[in-house]
Amino acid sequence: MPIVTIQMMEGRTPEQVKSLIARVTDTIAEELNAPKDRIRVLVTEIPTTHWGIAGVPASEVIANRTNN
């Protein structure tokens, strides 16, 4: 049973996450010739305060980009 884990920053809509799960499942099924009902896709959304970029929380990086 293929298990795919995706970690990404929070901020996507439920529709985007749903589409991602469907498209990843389709790709794994096609590439590995695996039955879709055996594929698991786990999506973990990380708060931007818990995601570091160059030693700085992503929330601060995003805020700085918005303010500049």
C-alpha positions in Angstrom: 0.0 0.0 0.0 1.7 3.3 -1.1 1.6 6.0 1.6 2.4 9.5 0.5 3.1 12.2 3.1 2.9 15.8 2.2 3.9 18.6 4.5 3.2 22.2 3.6 2.6 25.5 5.1 -1.0 26.3 6.1 -3.1 28.5 3.9 -4.6 26.4 1.2 -8.4 26.1 0.8 -10.1 22.7 1.5 -10.8 22.5 -2.2 -7.1 22.8 -3.0 -6.2 20.1 -0.6 -8.9 17.9 -1.9 -7.6 18.4 -5.5 -4.0 17.7 -4.4 -5.0 14.4 -2.8 -6.9 13.3 -5.9 -4.1 14.3 -8.3 -1.4 12.7 -6.2 -3.5 9.5 -5.9 -4.0 9.5 -9.7 -0.3 9.9 -10.3 0.8 7.2 -7.9 -1.8 4.8 -9.3 -0.6 5.5 -12.9 3.1 5.3 -12.1 3.1 2.3 -9.8 0.1 0.5 -11.3 -1.4 0.5 -7.8 -5.1 0.3 -7.1 -6.5 3.7 -6.0 -8.3 2.1 -3.0 -4.9 1.0 -1.6 -3.2 4.5 -1.8 -3.1 6.7 1.2 -2.2 10.4 1.0 -1.6 12.3 4.3 -1.5 16.1 4.2 -0.1 17.9 7.2 -0.4 21.7 7.2 2.2 23.4 9.3 1.5 26.8 10.9 3.7 29.5 9.4 4.9 30.2 12.9 6.3 26.7 13.0 8.0 26.7 9.5 11.5 28.2 9.4 13.1 29.9 6.4 16.8 30.8 6.8 16.4 30.7 10.6 13.3 32.9 10.7 9.7 31.8 11.1 7.9 31.9 7.8 5.2 34.1 9.4 7.8 36.9 9.8 9.2 36.3 6.2 5.7 36.6 4.8 4.9 39.7 6.9 8.1 41.4 5.7 7.3 40.6 2.0 3.8 42.1 2.5 5.1 45.2 4.1 7.8 45.8 1.4 
